[in-house]
Amino acid sequence: MSKPRFRWHIVVFLAPAVLIYTAVMIFPLFNTLRLALYSKIDQERIFVGLANFYTLFGDPHWADQFWNALGNNFWFFLIHMLVQNPIGIILAAILSHPRLRFAAFYRSAIFIPTILSFVIVGFAWKLILSPIWGIAPSMLDAIGLKSLYAPWLGKEDYALTTLALISVWQFVGIPMMLIYAALLSIPDEILEAGEIDGITGISAFWKIKLPLILPSIGIISILTFVGNFNAFDLIYAAQGALAGPDFSTDILGTFMYRTFFGFQLQLGDPYLGSAIASAMFAIILVGVCIYLFGIQTRMRRYQL
């Protein structure tokens, strides 16, 4: 019996993508992890082991900033999980109804913000919410709710939540489209069998459709986690690198940016910045592992 022939064409077609991914993603990742183990002393780079991590977690100045950014990051993620994803599921369920008119128009209108630049979104919402020239006060005044208006981006208690809701508005189209595709993939025979048993309408969604799309909801949840803990652009575009007011909107991305590149009177430290980036990588890796080995395993048992 002859040995199976090695398929060289697979290597040829995969090689360009693997080389590009290695150059753009893999090499910078390992180089960042390597830089976190060094520091510059007397203008000379010296191996210091875990000293940068001791500084990050042990020095009160750095530790306070790190835990503040991490807490803000969790809040930013929690709002997306509790607001963005449920709204995306509801929109997908509505838009998947076969009798809904102009469904394609609604899908396009909801999805369009996801392709907009973070800079455009951040600047536009700063103009909308501005107490001086924004249209938010006049719009609330037109419906008799002007008393509810406040300079949300200028108050420490509301700024981060406001930015998270702006991000929800921009990206709610992604979970909507993923859930919409999952709903369309449900075989008609299952739904027809449910109708025979008297399961229709909202009851059909809860008892038939939702259990079948749980794997898609799990994937959306982990994508939300990874995306939110890599967030940077919107906060930077709207509040700047200092993530004001008084660092109330500071997340790990902006904290790492200020530390790595420096900002205003703060000098850049690429080695300590690499330690922050390594901590971000570890947090994301732990979160993904918990999902893969915990939640996903339970979902498989539930499906069986």
C-alpha positions as CSV (number, residue, x, y, z in Angstrom):
1,M,0.0,0.0,0.0
2,S,1.6,3.3,-1.1
3,K,1.9,6.2,1.2
4,P,-0.4,9.2,0.6
5,R,1.3,11.9,-1.4
6,F,2.1,15.1,0.4
7,R,-0.1,17.9,-0.9
8,W,2.4,20.7,-1.6
9,H,-0.3,23.0,-3.1
10,I,-1.7,23.4,0.5
11,V,1.6,24.7,1.7
12,V,2.0,27.0,-1.3
13,F,-1.5,28.6,-0.8
14,L,-1.2,28.9,3.0
15,A,2.4,30.2,3.1
16,P,1.6,33.9,2.1
17,A,-1.2,34.2,4.7
18,V,0.9,32.5,7.4
19,L,3.9,34.7,6.7
20,I,1.8,37.9,6.8
21,Y,0.0,36.8,10.0
22,T,3.3,35.9,11.6
23,A,4.9,39.3,10.7
24,V,1.8,41.3,11.8
25,M,0.5,39.4,14.8
26,I,2.8,36.5,16.1
27,F,6.1,38.3,16.0
28,P,4.9,41.6,17.7
29,L,3.1,39.5,20.4
30,F,6.2,37.6,21.4
31,N,8.4,40.7,21.1
32,T,6.0,42.5,23.4
33,L,6.2,39.7,25.9
34,R,10.0,39.8,25.6
35,L,10.2,43.6,26.1
36,A,8.3,43.3,29.3
37,L,11.3,41.5,30.9
38,Y,13.7,44.3,30.2
39,S,14.2,47.9,31.4
40,K,16.5,50.8,30.5
41,I,19.0,51.6,33.2
42,D,21.7,54.3,32.5
43,Q,20.7,54.4,28.8
44,E,21.3,50.6,28.5
45,R,18.7,47.9,28.1
46,I,19.1,45.3,30.9
47,F,17.2,42.1,31.6
48,V,15.2,42.6,34.8
49,G,12.9,39.6,34.8
50,L,9.5,40.3,36.4
51,A,10.6,43.6,37.9
52,N,8.2,45.6,35.6
53,F,5.3,43.4,36.8
54,Y,6.3,44.0,40.4
55,T,6.2,47.8,39.6
56,L,2.9,47.5,37.9
57,F,1.2,45.6,40.7
58,G,3.3,46.7,43.7
59,D,4.0,50.4,43.2
60,P,0.9,52.3,44.6
61,H,1.1,54.9,41.8
62,W,1.0,52.3,39.0
63,A,-1.2,49.8,40.7
64,D,-3.9,52.4,41.4
65,Q,-4.0,53.3,37.7
66,F,-4.0,49.7,36.6
67,W,-6.8,48.6,38.8
68,N,-8.8,51.7,37.9
69,A,-8.4,50.9,34.2
70,L,-9.2,47.2,34.7
71,G,-12.4,48.0,36.7
72,N,-13.5,50.5,33.9
73,N,-12.8,47.8,31.3
74,F,-15.0,45.3,33.1
75,W,-17.8,47.9,33.3
76,F,-17.4,48.7,29.6
77,F,-17.6,45.0,28.8
78,L,-20.6,44.4,31.2
79,I,-22.7,47.2,29.5
80,H,-22.0,45.6,26.1
81,M,-23.0,42.2,27.4
82,L,-26.2,43.4,29.1
83,V,-27.3,46.0,26.5
84,Q,-25.7,45.4,23.1
85,N,-26.1,41.6,22.8
86,P,-29.7,41.4,24.1
87,I,-30.7,44.2,21.8
88,G,-28.9,42.4,18.9
89,I,-30.8,39.2,19.7
90,I,-34.2,41.1,19.8
91,L,-33.5,42.9,16.6
92,A,-32.4,39.7,14.8
93,A,-35.6,38.0,16.0
94,I,-37.8,40.8,14.7
95,L,-35.9,41.2,11.4
96,S,-36.1,37.4,10.7
97,H,-39.9,37.5,10.8
98,P,-41.0,36.5,7.2
99,R,-43.8,39.0,7.1
100,L,-41.8,42.1,8.1
101,R,-41.7,44.7,5.3
102,F,-38.5,46.6,4.5
103,A,-36.4,44.1,6.6
104,A,-33.4,44.5,4.3
105,F,-33.5,48.3,4.7
106,Y,-33.6,48.0,8.5
107,R,-30.7,45.6,8.6
108,S,-28.6,47.9,6.5
109,A,-29.5,51.0,8.5
110,I,-28.6,49.2,11.8
111,F,-25.4,47.7,10.4
112,I,-24.0,50.9,8.7
113,P,-22.5,52.4,12.0
114,T,-20.2,49.4,12.4
115,I,-18.3,50.5,9.3
116,L,-17.8,54.1,10.4
117,S,-14.4,55.3,11.7
118,F,-14.0,55.5,15.5
119,V,-12.8,59.1,15.0
120,I,-15.9,60.1,13.2
121,V,-18.2,58.4,15.8
122,G,-16.3,59.9,18.7
123,F,-16.2,63.4,17.3
124,A,-19.8,63.3,16.1
125,W,-21.2,62.2,19.5
126,K,-19.1,64.8,21.3
127,L,-20.8,67.4,19.1
128,I,-24.3,65.8,19.7
129,L,-23.9,65.7,23.5
130,S,-22.1,69.1,23.9
131,P,-24.0,71.4,26.3
132,I,-22.9,74.4,24.2
133,W,-23.5,73.5,20.5
134,G,-24.9,70.0,20.7
135,I,-28.4,69.0,19.5
136,A,-29.1,66.7,22.5
137,P,-30.5,69.5,24.8
138,S,-32.8,70.8,22.1
139,M,-34.0,67.3,21.2
140,L,-34.8,66.5,24.8
141,D,-36.5,69.9,25.2
142,A,-38.7,69.2,22.1
143,I,-40.2,66.2,23.9
144,G,-40.3,67.8,27.3
145,L,-37.4,66.0,28.9
146,K,-34.8,68.7,29.0
147,S,-34.5,68.4,32.7
148,L,-32.9,65.0,32.2
149,Y,-30.0,66.4,30.2
150,A,-26.6,66.6,31.7
151,P,-23.1,67.0,30.3
152,W,-22.7,63.2,30.4
153,L,-19.2,63.1,28.8
154,G,-18.0,65.7,31.3
155,K,-19.2,64.0,34.5
156,E,-17.1,61.3,36.2
157,D,-20.2,59.3,37.1
158,Y,-21.6,59.1,33.6
159,A,-18.8,59.5,31.1
160,L,-17.7,55.8,30.8
161,T,-21.3,54.6,30.7
162,T,-22.1,57.1,28.0
163,L,-19.2,56.0,25.9
164,A,-20.1,52.4,26.4
165,L,-23.6,53.1,25.1
166,I,-22.2,55.0,22.1
167,S,-20.1,51.9,21.4
168,V,-23.3,49.8,21.7
169,W,-25.0,52.0,19.2
170,Q,-22.1,51.6,16.8
171,F,-21.6,47.8,17.1
172,V,-25.1,46.4,17.8
173,G,-25.3,45.5,14.1
174,I,-22.7,42.8,14.5
175,P,-24.5,40.5,17.0
176,M,-27.7,41.3,15.2
177,M,-26.3,39.9,11.9
178,L,-24.7,36.9,13.5
179,I,-27.9,35.9,15.3
180,Y,-29.9,36.7,12.2
181,A,-27.8,34.3,10.2
182,A,-28.2,31.6,13.0
183,L,-32.0,32.0,13.0
184,L,-32.1,31.6,9.2
185,S,-30.1,28.4,9.5
186,I,-32.8,26.7,11.7
187,P,-34.5,24.0,9.5
188,D,-38.2,24.8,8.7
189,E,-39.1,21.2,9.7
190,I,-38.3,22.0,13.3
191,L,-40.5,25.1,13.3
192,E,-43.3,23.3,11.5
193,A,-43.2,20.5,14.1
194,G,-43.4,23.1,16.8
195,E,-46.5,24.7,15.2
196,I,-48.2,21.3,15.1
197,D,-47.6,21.1,18.9
198,G,-49.1,24.6,19.3
199,I,-45.7,26.4,19.8
200,T,-45.8,29.6,17.8
201,G,-44.9,33.3,18.1
202,I,-42.8,34.3,21.1
203,S,-43.2,30.9,22.6
204,A,-41.5,29.4,19.6
205,F,-38.5,31.7,20.0
206,W,-38.0,30.8,23.7
207,K,-38.6,27.1,23.4
208,I,-37.2,26.3,20.0
209,K,-35.1,29.0,18.4
210,L,-33.2,30.3,21.5
211,P,-31.8,26.8,22.5
212,L,-30.6,26.3,18.9
213,I,-28.8,29.6,18.6
214,L,-27.0,29.3,22.0
215,P,-23.7,28.4,20.4
216,S,-23.8,31.5,18.3
217,I,-24.7,33.6,21.4
218,G,-21.6,32.0,23.1
219,I,-19.3,33.0,20.2
220,I,-20.8,36.5,20.2
221,S,-20.1,36.8,24.0
222,I,-16.4,35.8,23.7
223,L,-16.0,38.2,20.7
224,T,-17.5,40.9,22.8
225,F,-15.1,40.1,25.7
226,V,-12.0,40.1,23.4
227,G,-13.1,43.3,21.6
228,N,-13.9,45.3,24.7
229,F,-10.6,44.4,26.4
230,N,-8.8,45.5,23.3
231,A,-10.8,48.7,23.1
232,F,-9.0,52.0,22.7
233,D,-10.1,54.0,19.7
234,L,-13.4,55.4,20.8
235,I,-12.1,56.4,24.3
236,Y,-9.1,58.1,22.7
237,A,-11.2,59.8,20.0
238,A,-13.8,61.2,22.4
239,Q,-11.8,61.8,25.6
240,G,-8.1,61.8,24.6
241,A,-5.2,59.8,26.0
242,L,-5.9,61.1,29.5
243,A,-9.3,59.5,29.4
244,G,-11.0,62.3,31.3
245,P,-12.6,63.5,33.4
246,D,-10.0,62.6,36.0
247,F,-9.3,59.2,34.4
248,S,-12.9,58.1,34.9
249,T,-13.0,56.6,31.3
250,D,-9.5,55.2,31.5
251,I,-9.3,51.6,30.3
252,L,-6.4,49.3,29.8
253,G,-5.9,50.4,26.2
254,T,-5.5,54.1,27.0
255,F,-3.4,53.3,30.1
256,M,-1.0,51.2,28.0
257,Y,-0.9,53.9,25.3
258,R,0.1,56.6,27.8
259,T,2.7,54.4,29.4
260,F,4.2,53.0,26.2
261,F,4.4,56.2,24.1
262,G,4.2,58.9,26.8
263,F,1.8,61.8,26.8
264,Q,2.2,65.4,27.7
265,L,4.5,65.5,30.8
266,Q,4.6,61.7,31.1
267,L,7.6,60.1,29.5
268,G,7.1,56.9,27.5
269,D,8.4,53.6,28.9
270,P,8.1,50.9,26.3
271,Y,9.2,48.2,28.8
272,L,6.5,49.0,31.4
273,G,4.0,49.5,28.6
274,S,4.9,46.0,27.3
275,A,4.2,44.7,30.8
276,I,0.7,46.3,30.7
277,A,0.1,44.8,27.2
278,S,1.2,41.4,28.5
279,A,-1.2,41.7,31.4
280,M,-4.0,42.5,28.9
281,F,-3.0,39.5,26.9
282,A,-3.1,37.3,30.0
283,I,-6.6,38.6,31.0
284,I,-8.0,38.0,27.5
285,L,-6.4,34.5,27.4
286,V,-7.9,33.5,30.8
287,G,-11.3,34.8,29.7
288,V,-11.2,32.8,26.5
289,C,-10.0,29.6,28.3
290,I,-12.8,29.9,30.8
291,Y,-15.3,30.1,27.9
292,L,-13.8,27.3,25.9
293,F,-13.4,24.8,28.8
294,G,-16.3,25.9,31.0
295,I,-19.2,27.5,29.2
296,Q,-18.7,25.8,25.8
297,T,-18.6,22.4,27.5
298,R,-21.9,23.0,29.3
299,M,-23.5,24.1,26.1
300,R,-22.4,20.9,24.4
301,R,-23.9,18.9,27.2
302,Y,-27.1,20.9,27.0
303,Q,-27.4,20.3,23.3
304,L,-26.9,16.6,23.8
